[in-house]
Amino acid sequence: MNDNLQRYADEIFPSDYASWRYCIETKCGIPLTQDFIQARIAVLGDAGREETQRFSKLYGDDYREQVLGWFRQAADKV
């Protein structure tokens, strides 16, 4: 395994886009389809939703914004 893949595998929380994508697709086995990406953008982009509030409470608003940005980046690549 190359150094980056080993780092991605070892990280508990992704620290960059490539690590996040590895986490979603490889660790979690979730295909990043346009439908999935758009659904996550809708949820994470709505601060009034219970699921979004739960995410922010667990990981913080800054990390929620970072993850939302990664979903938006993925949307541009799918």
PDB file of N, CA, C and O in Angstrom:
ATOM      1  N   MET A   1       0.862  -1.184   0.000  1.00  0.00           N
ATOM      2  CA  MET A   1       0.000   0.000   0.000  1.00  0.00           C
ATOM      3  C   MET A   1       0.899   1.234   0.000  1.00  0.00           C
ATOM      4  O   MET A   1       1.839   1.329   0.790  1.00  0.00           O
ATOM      5  N   ASN A   2       0.600   2.184  -0.898  1.00  0.00           N
ATOM      6  CA  ASN A   2       1.458   3.368  -0.900  1.00  0.00           C
ATOM      7  C   ASN A   2       1.201   4.206   0.345  1.00  0.00           C
ATOM      8  O   ASN A   2       0.221   3.992   1.059  1.00  0.00           O
ATOM      9  N   ASP A   3       2.084   5.157   0.598  1.00  0.00           N
ATOM     10  CA  ASP A   3       2.023   5.946   1.841  1.00  0.00           C
ATOM     11  C   ASP A   3       0.695   6.659   2.025  1.00  0.00           C
ATOM     12  O   ASP A   3       0.150   6.670   3.128  1.00  0.00           O
ATOM     13  N   ASN A   4       0.157   7.264   0.947  1.00  0.00           N
ATOM     14  CA  ASN A   4      -1.114   7.974   1.082  1.00  0.00           C
ATOM     15  C   ASN A   4      -2.248   7.021   1.417  1.00  0.00           C
ATOM     16  O   ASN A   4      -3.063   7.315   2.292  1.00  0.00           O
ATOM     17  N   LEU A   5      -2.313   5.883   0.736  1.00  0.00           N
ATOM     18  CA  LEU A   5      -3.383   4.934   1.024  1.00  0.00           C
ATOM     19  C   LEU A   5      -3.284   4.423   2.450  1.00  0.00           C
ATOM     20  O   LEU A   5      -4.305   4.229   3.109  1.00  0.00           O
ATOM     21  N   GLN A   6      -2.085   4.205   2.930  1.00  0.00           N
ATOM     22  CA  GLN A   6      -1.915   3.769   4.319  1.00  0.00           C
ATOM     23  C   GLN A   6      -2.391   4.860   5.276  1.00  0.00           C
ATOM     24  O   GLN A   6      -3.045   4.568   6.277  1.00  0.00           O
ATOM     25  N   ARG A   7      -2.063   6.112   4.968  1.00  0.00           N
ATOM     26  CA  ARG A   7      -2.525   7.228   5.808  1.00  0.00           C
ATOM     27  C   ARG A   7      -4.049   7.287   5.794  1.00  0.00           C
ATOM     28  O   ARG A   7      -4.672   7.442   6.844  1.00  0.00           O
ATOM     29  N   TYR A   8      -4.657   7.165   4.605  1.00  0.00           N
ATOM     30  CA  TYR A   8      -6.114   7.205   4.510  1.00  0.00           C
ATOM     31  C   TYR A   8      -6.737   6.082   5.330  1.00  0.00           C
ATOM     32  O   TYR A   8      -7.736   6.281   6.023  1.00  0.00           O
ATOM     33  N   ALA A   9      -6.139   4.912   5.243  1.00  0.00           N
ATOM     34  CA  ALA A   9      -6.660   3.756   5.978  1.00  0.00           C
ATOM     35  C   ALA A   9      -6.536   3.954   7.483  1.00  0.00           C
ATOM     36  O   ALA A   9      -7.379   3.480   8.245  1.00  0.00           O
ATOM     37  N   ASP A  10      -5.498   4.646   7.911  1.00  0.00           N
ATOM     38  CA  ASP A  10      -5.236   4.838   9.338  1.00  0.00           C
ATOM     39  C   ASP A  10      -6.040   5.976   9.962  1.00  0.00           C
ATOM     40  O   ASP A  10      -6.285   5.972  11.168  1.00  0.00           O
ATOM     41  N   GLU A  11      -6.446   6.941   9.156  1.00  0.00           N
ATOM     42  CA  GLU A  11      -7.152   8.107   9.702  1.00  0.00           C
ATOM     43  C   GLU A  11      -8.537   7.722  10.222  1.00  0.00           C
ATOM     44  O   GLU A  11      -9.280   6.989   9.569  1.00  0.00           O
ATOM     45  N   ILE A  12      -8.860   8.222  11.387  1.00  0.00           N
ATOM     46  CA  ILE A  12     -10.209   8.038  11.929  1.00  0.00           C
ATOM     47  C   ILE A  12     -11.159   9.023  11.264  1.00  0.00           C
ATOM     48  O   ILE A  12     -12.258   8.653  10.851  1.00  0.00           O
ATOM     49  N   PHE A  13     -10.735  10.274  11.162  1.00  0.00           N
ATOM     50  CA  PHE A  13     -11.504  11.319  10.486  1.00  0.00           C
ATOM     51  C   PHE A  13     -10.681  11.815   9.306  1.00  0.00           C
ATOM     52  O   PHE A  13      -9.520  12.185   9.479  1.00  0.00           O
ATOM     53  N   PRO A  14     -11.255  11.827   8.124  1.00  0.00           N
ATOM     54  CA  PRO A  14     -10.516  12.298   6.952  1.00  0.00           C
ATOM     55  C   PRO A  14     -10.017  13.728   7.140  1.00  0.00           C
ATOM     56  O   PRO A  14     -10.700  14.575   7.716  1.00  0.00           O
ATOM     57  N   SER A  15      -8.804  13.971   6.636  1.00  0.00           N
ATOM     58  CA  SER A  15      -8.201  15.290   6.787  1.00  0.00           C
ATOM     59  C   SER A  15      -8.150  16.073   5.475  1.00  0.00           C
ATOM     60  O   SER A  15      -7.833  17.262   5.473  1.00  0.00           O
ATOM     61  N   ASP A  16      -8.460  15.408   4.364  1.00  0.00           N
ATOM     62  CA  ASP A  16      -8.483  16.096   3.076  1.00  0.00           C
ATOM     63  C   ASP A  16      -9.436  15.349   2.132  1.00  0.00           C
ATOM     64  O   ASP A  16      -9.970  14.295   2.476  1.00  0.00           O
ATOM     65  N   TYR A  17      -9.635  15.913   0.945  1.00  0.00           N
ATOM     66  CA  TYR A  17     -10.602  15.352   0.011  1.00  0.00           C
ATOM     67  C   TYR A  17     -10.281  13.906  -0.358  1.00  0.00           C
ATOM     68  O   TYR A  17     -11.168  13.052  -0.341  1.00  0.00           O
ATOM     69  N   ALA A  18      -9.041  13.626  -0.687  1.00  0.00           N
ATOM     70  CA  ALA A  18      -8.667  12.271  -1.107  1.00  0.00           C
ATOM     71  C   ALA A  18      -8.911  11.270   0.018  1.00  0.00           C
ATOM     72  O   ALA A  18      -9.397  10.164  -0.222  1.00  0.00           O
ATOM     73  N   SER A  19      -8.578  11.654   1.224  1.00  0.00           N
ATOM     74  CA  SER A  19      -8.798  10.784   2.384  1.00  0.00           C
ATOM     75  C   SER A  19     -10.291  10.585   2.630  1.00  0.00           C
ATOM     76  O   SER A  19     -10.727   9.477   2.941  1.00  0.00           O
ATOM     77  N   TRP A  20     -11.067  11.644   2.496  1.00  0.00           N
ATOM     78  CA  TRP A  20     -12.522  11.560   2.667  1.00  0.00           C
ATOM     79  C   TRP A  20     -13.133  10.637   1.623  1.00  0.00           C
ATOM     80  O   TRP A  20     -13.979   9.803   1.948  1.00  0.00           O
ATOM     81  N   ARG A  21     -12.711  10.781   0.375  1.00  0.00           N
ATOM     82  CA  ARG A  21     -13.242   9.937  -0.697  1.00  0.00           C
ATOM     83  C   ARG A  21     -12.885   8.469  -0.456  1.00  0.00           C
ATOM     84  O   ARG A  21     -13.714   7.585  -0.671  1.00  0.00           O
ATOM     85  N   TYR A  22     -11.666   8.212  -0.016  1.00  0.00           N
ATOM     86  CA  TYR A  22     -11.243   6.849   0.328  1.00  0.00           C
ATOM     87  C   TYR A  22     -12.124   6.297   1.449  1.00  0.00           C
ATOM     88  O   TYR A  22     -12.547   5.142   1.406  1.00  0.00           O
ATOM     89  N   CYS A  23     -12.389   7.115   2.431  1.00  0.00           N
ATOM     90  CA  CYS A  23     -13.216   6.709   3.572  1.00  0.00           C
ATOM     91  C   CYS A  23     -14.621   6.322   3.108  1.00  0.00           C
ATOM     92  O   CYS A  23     -15.137   5.272   3.492  1.00  0.00           O
ATOM     93  N   ILE A  24     -15.233   7.163   2.292  1.00  0.00           N
ATOM     94  CA  ILE A  24     -16.600   6.904   1.827  1.00  0.00           C
ATOM     95  C   ILE A  24     -16.648   5.670   0.923  1.00  0.00           C
ATOM     96  O   ILE A  24     -17.450   4.762   1.140  1.00  0.00           O
ATOM     97  N   GLU A  25     -15.785   5.651  -0.085  1.00  0.00           N
ATOM     98  CA  GLU A  25     -15.870   4.608  -1.110  1.00  0.00           C
ATOM     99  C   GLU A  25     -15.252   3.279  -0.685  1.00  0.00           C
ATOM    100  O   GLU A  25     -15.784   2.217  -1.009  1.00  0.00           O
ATOM    101  N   THR A  26     -14.133   3.328   0.038  1.00  0.00           N
ATOM    102  CA  THR A  26     -13.416   2.102   0.358  1.00  0.00           C
ATOM    103  C   THR A  26     -13.764   1.581   1.753  1.00  0.00           C
ATOM    104  O   THR A  26     -14.188   0.435   1.903  1.00  0.00           O
ATOM    105  N   LYS A  27     -13.585   2.414   2.756  1.00  0.00           N
ATOM    106  CA  LYS A  27     -13.877   1.970   4.124  1.00  0.00           C
ATOM    107  C   LYS A  27     -15.358   1.682   4.323  1.00  0.00           C
ATOM    108  O   LYS A  27     -15.729   0.663   4.905  1.00  0.00           O
ATOM    109  N   CYS A  28     -16.204   2.589   3.833  1.00  0.00           N
ATOM    110  CA  CYS A  28     -17.651   2.450   4.044  1.00  0.00           C
ATOM    111  C   CYS A  28     -18.344   1.690   2.916  1.00  0.00           C
ATOM    112  O   CYS A  28     -19.462   1.207   3.092  1.00  0.00           O
ATOM    113  N   GLY A  29     -17.695   1.580   1.771  1.00  0.00           N
ATOM    114  CA  GLY A  29     -18.274   0.864   0.649  1.00  0.00           C
ATOM    115  C   GLY A  29     -19.476   1.554   0.024  1.00  0.00           C
ATOM    116  O   GLY A  29     -20.360   0.897  -0.526  1.00  0.00           O
ATOM    117  N   ILE A  30     -19.508   2.888   0.110  1.00  0.00           N
ATOM    118  CA  ILE A  30     -20.630   3.658  -0.437  1.00  0.00           C
ATOM    119  C   ILE A  30     -20.210   4.278  -1.764  1.00  0.00           C
ATOM    120  O   ILE A  30     -19.264   5.064  -1.805  1.00  0.00           O
ATOM    121  N   PRO A  31     -20.901   3.935  -2.850  1.00  0.00           N
ATOM    122  CA  PRO A  31     -20.578   4.574  -4.123  1.00  0.00           C
ATOM    123  C   PRO A  31     -21.000   6.044  -4.111  1.00  0.00           C
ATOM    124  O   PRO A  31     -22.099   6.381  -3.670  1.00  0.00           O
ATOM    125  N   LEU A  32     -20.130   6.896  -4.591  1.00  0.00           N
ATOM    126  CA  LEU A  32     -20.444   8.321  -4.648  1.00  0.00           C
ATOM    127  C   LEU A  32     -21.201   8.620  -5.941  1.00  0.00           C
ATOM    128  O   LEU A  32     -20.642   9.124  -6.915  1.00  0.00           O
ATOM    129  N   THR A  33     -22.477   8.294  -5.914  1.00  0.00           N
ATOM    130  CA  THR A  33     -23.344   8.591  -7.052  1.00  0.00           C
ATOM    131  C   THR A  33     -23.846  10.027  -6.946  1.00  0.00           C
ATOM    132  O   THR A  33     -23.832  10.627  -5.871  1.00  0.00           O
ATOM    133  N   GLN A  34     -24.280  10.556  -8.057  1.00  0.00           N
ATOM    134  CA  GLN A  34     -24.817  11.919  -8.055  1.00  0.00           C
ATOM    135  C   GLN A  34     -26.009  12.036  -7.098  1.00  0.00           C
ATOM    136  O   GLN A  34     -26.136  13.036  -6.391  1.00  0.00           O
ATOM    137  N   ASP A  35     -26.874  11.032  -7.071  1.00  0.00           N
ATOM    138  CA  ASP A  35     -28.031  11.070  -6.169  1.00  0.00           C
ATOM    139  C   ASP A  35     -27.603  11.100  -4.703  1.00  0.00           C
ATOM    140  O   ASP A  35     -28.130  11.884  -3.914  1.00  0.00           O
ATOM    141  N   PHE A  36     -26.652  10.249  -4.343  1.00  0.00           N
ATOM    142  CA  PHE A  36     -26.171  10.215  -2.957  1.00  0.00           C
ATOM    143  C   PHE A  36     -25.521  11.549  -2.583  1.00  0.00           C
ATOM    144  O   PHE A  36     -25.782  12.108  -1.517  1.00  0.00           O
ATOM    145  N   ILE A  37     -24.677  12.039  -3.479  1.00  0.00           N
ATOM    146  CA  ILE A  37     -23.976  13.308  -3.219  1.00  0.00           C
ATOM    147  C   ILE A  37     -24.976  14.441  -3.033  1.00  0.00           C
ATOM    148  O   ILE A  37     -24.855  15.218  -2.086  1.00  0.00           O
ATOM    149  N   GLN A  38     -25.952  14.547  -3.911  1.00  0.00           N
ATOM    150  CA  GLN A  38     -26.935  15.638  -3.817  1.00  0.00           C
ATOM    151  C   GLN A  38     -27.778  15.527  -2.551  1.00  0.00           C
ATOM    152  O   GLN A  38     -28.127  16.540  -1.944  1.00  0.00           O
ATOM    153  N   ALA A  39     -28.105  14.303  -2.154  1.00  0.00           N
ATOM    154  CA  ALA A  39     -28.874  14.112  -0.921  1.00  0.00           C
ATOM    155  C   ALA A  39     -28.067  14.574   0.290  1.00  0.00           C
ATOM    156  O   ALA A  39     -28.614  15.206   1.194  1.00  0.00           O
ATOM    157  N   ARG A  40     -26.773  14.265   0.314  1.00  0.00           N
ATOM    158  CA  ARG A  40     -25.925  14.672   1.440  1.00  0.00           C
ATOM    159  C   ARG A  40     -25.716  16.183   1.458  1.00  0.00           C
ATOM    160  O   ARG A  40     -25.689  16.797   2.524  1.00  0.00           O
ATOM    161  N   ILE A  41     -25.570  16.773   0.292  1.00  0.00           N
ATOM    162  CA  ILE A  41     -25.432  18.235   0.211  1.00  0.00           C
ATOM    163  C   ILE A  41     -26.693  18.898   0.755  1.00  0.00           C
ATOM    164  O   ILE A  41     -26.613  19.881   1.492  1.00  0.00           O
ATOM    165  N   ALA A  42     -27.848  18.365   0.394  1.00  0.00           N
ATOM    166  CA  ALA A  42     -29.120  18.933   0.868  1.00  0.00           C
ATOM    167  C   ALA A  42     -29.215  18.863   2.391  1.00  0.00           C
ATOM    168  O   ALA A  42     -29.636  19.822   3.038  1.00  0.00           O
ATOM    169  N   VAL A  43     -28.829  17.741   2.948  1.00  0.00           N
ATOM    170  CA  VAL A  43     -28.918  17.579   4.405  1.00  0.00           C
ATOM    171  C   VAL A  43     -27.877  18.433   5.115  1.00  0.00           C
ATOM    172  O   VAL A  43     -28.219  19.215   6.001  1.00  0.00           O
ATOM    173  N   LEU A  44     -26.617  18.293   4.738  1.00  0.00           N
ATOM    174  CA  LEU A  44     -25.553  19.024   5.438  1.00  0.00           C
ATOM    175  C   LEU A  44     -25.620  20.523   5.207  1.00  0.00           C
ATOM    176  O   LEU A  44     -25.092  21.301   6.003  1.00  0.00           O
ATOM    177  N   GLY A  45     -26.266  20.935   4.121  1.00  0.00           N
ATOM    178  CA  GLY A  45     -26.394  22.360   3.830  1.00  0.00           C
ATOM    179  C   GLY A  45     -27.556  23.038   4.527  1.00  0.00           C
ATOM    180  O   GLY A  45     -27.705  24.258   4.443  1.00  0.00           O
ATOM    181  N   ASP A  46     -28.382  22.264   5.213  1.00  0.00           N
ATOM    182  CA  ASP A  46     -29.557  22.804   5.901  1.00  0.00           C
ATOM    183  C   ASP A  46     -29.337  22.703   7.410  1.00  0.00           C
ATOM    184  O   ASP A  46     -29.575  21.657   8.013  1.00  0.00           O
ATOM    185  N   ALA A  47     -28.881  23.798   8.007  1.00  0.00           N
ATOM    186  CA  ALA A  47     -28.555  23.810   9.435  1.00  0.00           C
ATOM    187  C   ALA A  47     -29.764  23.566  10.324  1.00  0.00           C
ATOM    188  O   ALA A  47     -29.604  23.264  11.506  1.00  0.00           O
ATOM    189  N   GLY A  48     -30.962  23.691   9.782  1.00  0.00           N
ATOM    190  CA  GLY A  48     -32.171  23.474  10.571  1.00  0.00           C
ATOM    191  C   GLY A  48     -32.579  22.012  10.694  1.00  0.00           C
ATOM    192  O   GLY A  48     -33.449  21.681  11.500  1.00  0.00           O
ATOM    193  N   ARG A  49     -31.973  21.146   9.920  1.00  0.00           N
ATOM    194  CA  ARG A  49     -32.341  19.721   9.957  1.00  0.00           C
ATOM    195  C   ARG A  49     -31.740  19.032  11.168  1.00  0.00           C
ATOM    196  O   ARG A  49     -30.608  19.304  11.566  1.00  0.00           O
ATOM    197  N   GLU A  50     -32.525  18.135  11.742  1.00  0.00           N
ATOM    198  CA  GLU A  50     -32.077  17.412  12.935  1.00  0.00           C
ATOM    199  C   GLU A  50     -30.784  16.641  12.673  1.00  0.00           C
ATOM    200  O   GLU A  50     -29.875  16.651  13.503  1.00  0.00           O
ATOM    201  N   GLU A  51     -30.701  15.979  11.529  1.00  0.00           N
ATOM    202  CA  GLU A  51     -29.503  15.204  11.196  1.00  0.00           C
ATOM    203  C   GLU A  51     -28.270  16.101  11.105  1.00  0.00           C
ATOM    204  O   GLU A  51     -27.186  15.727  11.554  1.00  0.00           O
ATOM    205  N   THR A  52     -28.441  17.276  10.528  1.00  0.00           N
ATOM    206  CA  THR A  52     -27.346  18.233  10.396  1.00  0.00           C
ATOM    207  C   THR A  52     -26.928  18.756  11.762  1.00  0.00           C
ATOM    208  O   THR A  52     -25.736  18.892  12.039  1.00  0.00           O
ATOM    209  N   GLN A  53     -27.889  19.047  12.605  1.00  0.00           N
ATOM    210  CA  GLN A  53     -27.579  19.518  13.958  1.00  0.00           C
ATOM    211  C   GLN A  53     -26.836  18.457  14.752  1.00  0.00           C
ATOM    212  O   GLN A  53     -25.917  18.769  15.510  1.00  0.00           O
ATOM    213  N   ARG A  54     -27.234  17.200  14.576  1.00  0.00           N
ATOM    214  CA  ARG A  54     -26.561  16.086  15.245  1.00  0.00           C
ATOM    215  C   ARG A  54     -25.106  15.981  14.766  1.00  0.00           C
ATOM    216  O   ARG A  54     -24.193  15.792  15.570  1.00  0.00           O
ATOM    217  N   PHE A  55     -24.904  16.105  13.456  1.00  0.00           N
ATOM    218  CA  PHE A  55     -23.556  16.060  12.883  1.00  0.00           C
ATOM    219  C   PHE A  55     -22.705  17.185  13.475  1.00  0.00           C
ATOM    220  O   PHE A  55     -21.575  16.957  13.908  1.00  0.00           O
ATOM    221  N   SER A  56     -23.258  18.402  13.489  1.00  0.00           N
ATOM    222  CA  SER A  56     -22.518  19.556  14.007  1.00  0.00           C
ATOM    223  C   SER A  56     -22.193  19.407  15.488  1.00  0.00           C
ATOM    224  O   SER A  56     -21.120  19.807  15.938  1.00  0.00           O
ATOM    225  N   LYS A  57     -23.117  18.835  16.235  1.00  0.00           N
ATOM    226  CA  LYS A  57     -22.883  18.645  17.662  1.00  0.00           C
ATOM    227  C   LYS A  57     -21.749  17.638  17.887  1.00  0.00           C
ATOM    228  O   LYS A  57     -20.923  17.814  18.783  1.00  0.00           O
ATOM    229  N   LEU A  58     -21.718  16.594  17.073  1.00  0.00           N
ATOM    230  CA  LEU A  58     -20.683  15.567  17.221  1.00  0.00           C
ATOM    231  C   LEU A  58     -19.319  16.018  16.714  1.00  0.00           C
ATOM    232  O   LEU A  58     -18.303  15.758  17.359  1.00  0.00           O
ATOM    233  N   TYR A  59     -19.286  16.693  15.562  1.00  0.00           N
ATOM    234  CA  TYR A  59     -18.014  16.984  14.890  1.00  0.00           C
ATOM    235  C   TYR A  59     -17.686  18.463  14.768  1.00  0.00           C
ATOM    236  O   TYR A  59     -16.561  18.819  14.416  1.00  0.00           O
ATOM    237  N   GLY A  60     -18.644  19.323  15.050  1.00  0.00           N
ATOM    238  CA  GLY A  60     -18.416  20.765  14.967  1.00  0.00           C
ATOM    239  C   GLY A  60     -18.853  21.336  13.620  1.00  0.00           C
ATOM    240  O   GLY A  60     -18.862  20.638  12.606  1.00  0.00           O
ATOM    241  N   ASP A  61     -19.211  22.609  13.632  1.00  0.00           N
ATOM    242  CA  ASP A  61     -19.665  23.285  12.410  1.00  0.00           C
ATOM    243  C   ASP A  61     -18.558  23.406  11.370  1.00  0.00           C
ATOM    244  O   ASP A  61     -18.817  23.303  10.171  1.00  0.00           O
ATOM    245  N   ASP A  62     -17.327  23.622  11.823  1.00  0.00           N
ATOM    246  CA  ASP A  62     -16.229  23.751  10.866  1.00  0.00           C
ATOM    247  C   ASP A  62     -16.037  22.458  10.080  1.00  0.00           C
ATOM    248  O   ASP A  62     -15.825  22.495   8.868  1.00  0.00           O
ATOM    249  N   TYR A  63     -16.109  21.314  10.764  1.00  0.00           N
ATOM    250  CA  TYR A  63     -15.933  20.037  10.070  1.00  0.00           C
ATOM    251  C   TYR A  63     -17.132  19.753   9.170  1.00  0.00           C
ATOM    252  O   TYR A  63     -16.969  19.199   8.083  1.00  0.00           O
ATOM    253  N   ARG A  64     -18.333  20.127   9.610  1.00  0.00           N
ATOM    254  CA  ARG A  64     -19.518  19.977   8.752  1.00  0.00           C
ATOM    255  C   ARG A  64     -19.330  20.763   7.467  1.00  0.00           C
ATOM    256  O   ARG A  64     -19.621  20.254   6.384  1.00  0.00           O
ATOM    257  N   GLU A  65     -18.854  21.981   7.569  1.00  0.00           N
ATOM    258  CA  GLU A  65     -18.608  22.801   6.382  1.00  0.00           C
ATOM    259  C   GLU A  65     -17.543  22.168   5.494  1.00  0.00           C
ATOM    260  O   GLU A  65     -17.647  22.209   4.268  1.00  0.00           O
ATOM    261  N   GLN A  66     -16.516  21.583   6.113  1.00  0.00           N
ATOM    262  CA  GLN A  66     -15.469  20.925   5.338  1.00  0.00           C
ATOM    263  C   GLN A  66     -16.029  19.725   4.577  1.00  0.00           C
ATOM    264  O   GLN A  66     -15.751  19.552   3.391  1.00  0.00           O
ATOM    265  N   VAL A  67     -16.815  18.903   5.258  1.00  0.00           N
ATOM    266  CA  VAL A  67     -17.419  17.729   4.618  1.00  0.00           C
ATOM    267  C   VAL A  67     -18.386  18.157   3.523  1.00  0.00           C
ATOM    268  O   VAL A  67     -18.423  17.546   2.455  1.00  0.00           O
ATOM    269  N   LEU A  68     -19.156  19.185   3.774  1.00  0.00           N
ATOM    270  CA  LEU A  68     -20.061  19.718   2.756  1.00  0.00           C
ATOM    271  C   LEU A  68     -19.263  20.154   1.522  1.00  0.00           C
ATOM    272  O   LEU A  68     -19.675  19.906   0.389  1.00  0.00           O
ATOM    273  N   GLY A  69     -18.140  20.794   1.749  1.00  0.00           N
ATOM    274  CA  GLY A  69     -17.265  21.192   0.637  1.00  0.00           C
ATOM    275  C   GLY A  69     -16.748  19.997  -0.142  1.00  0.00           C
ATOM    276  O   GLY A  69     -16.646  20.050  -1.367  1.00  0.00           O
ATOM    277  N   TRP A  70     -16.419  18.916   0.559  1.00  0.00           N
ATOM    278  CA  TRP A  70     -15.949  17.706  -0.124  1.00  0.00           C
ATOM    279  C   TRP A  70     -17.062  17.091  -0.959  1.00  0.00           C
ATOM    280  O   TRP A  70     -16.811  16.608  -2.063  1.00  0.00           O
ATOM    281  N   PHE A  71     -18.290  17.105  -0.444  1.00  0.00           N
ATOM    282  CA  PHE A  71     -19.416  16.603  -1.244  1.00  0.00           C
ATOM    283  C   PHE A  71     -19.606  17.473  -2.478  1.00  0.00           C
ATOM    284  O   PHE A  71     -19.869  16.950  -3.561  1.00  0.00           O
ATOM    285  N   ARG A  72     -19.478  18.778  -2.339  1.00  0.00           N
ATOM    286  CA  ARG A  72     -19.612  19.667  -3.493  1.00  0.00           C
ATOM    287  C   ARG A  72     -18.493  19.422  -4.506  1.00  0.00           C
ATOM    288  O   ARG A  72     -18.723  19.445  -5.716  1.00  0.00           O
ATOM    289  N   GLN A  73     -17.295  19.190  -4.005  1.00  0.00           N
ATOM    290  CA  GLN A  73     -16.165  18.873  -4.883  1.00  0.00           C
ATOM    291  C   GLN A  73     -16.429  17.564  -5.627  1.00  0.00           C
ATOM    292  O   GLN A  73     -16.159  17.458  -6.823  1.00  0.00           O
ATOM    293  N   ALA A  74     -16.952  16.583  -4.920  1.00  0.00           N
ATOM    294  CA  ALA A  74     -17.268  15.295  -5.543  1.00  0.00           C
ATOM    295  C   ALA A  74     -18.359  15.470  -6.604  1.00  0.00           C
ATOM    296  O   ALA A  74     -18.321  14.811  -7.642  1.00  0.00           O
ATOM    297  N   ALA A  75     -19.322  16.346  -6.353  1.00  0.00           N
ATOM    298  CA  ALA A  75     -20.402  16.576  -7.312  1.00  0.00           C
ATOM    299  C   ALA A  75     -19.839  17.104  -8.637  1.00  0.00           C
ATOM    300  O   ALA A  75     -20.362  16.794  -9.708  1.00  0.00           O
ATOM    301  N   ASP A  76     -18.785  17.892  -8.555  1.00  0.00           N
ATOM    302  CA  ASP A  76     -18.169  18.437  -9.764  1.00  0.00           C
ATOM    303  C   ASP A  76     -17.416  17.372 -10.552  1.00  0.00           C
ATOM    304  O   ASP A  76     -17.177  17.535 -11.749  1.00  0.00           O
ATOM    305  N   LYS A  77     -17.043  16.282  -9.882  1.00  0.00           N
ATOM    306  CA  LYS A  77     -16.226  15.240 -10.527  1.00  0.00           C
ATOM    307  C   LYS A  77     -17.033  14.037 -10.986  1.00  0.00           C
ATOM    308  O   LYS A  77     -16.510  13.182 -11.702  1.00  0.00           O
ATOM    309  N   VAL A  78     -18.292  13.957 -10.589  1.00  0.00           N
ATOM    310  CA  VAL A  78     -19.111  12.793 -10.973  1.00  0.00           C
ATOM    311  C   VAL A  78     -19.828  13.076 -12.278  1.00  0.00           C
ATOM    312  O   VAL A  78     -20.567  12.226 -12.774  1.00  0.00           O
TER     313      VAL A  78
END
